[in-house]
Amino acid sequence: MSDTANEMPRDDVLRVKLSVLTQEHRDLDLAIHALEESRLADQLQLRRMKTKKLSLKDRISAIQDELTPDIIA
């Protein structure tokens, strides 16, 4: 039996990745807000978290672009 029979279609894999990245982005956003509200906010940690959040946003956008078909007008 071929391994390809058990593989998910490419778009399904991308949708799963998109879902995971979107949840990670939301979780990071909540963590950033909680840290900003605390009086003991570590500015370096906040900056790193915001950088990671931006990176996640870029990856999410790239996957969304792959899943959205090009429309030729």
Stockholm file with secondary structure:
# STOCKHOLM 1.0

chainA/1-73         MSDTANEMPRDDVLRVKLSVLTQEHRDLDLAIHALEESRLADQLQLRRMKTKKLSLKDRISAIQDELTPDIIA
#=GR chainA/1-73 SS CCGGGGSCCHHHHHHHHHHHHHHHHHHHHHHHHHHHHSTTCCHHHHHHHHHHHHHHHHHHHHHHHHHSCCCCC
#=GC SS_cons        CCGGGGSCCHHHHHHHHHHHHHHHHHHHHHHHHHHHHSTTCCHHHHHHHHHHHHHHHHHHHHHHHHHSCCCCC
//
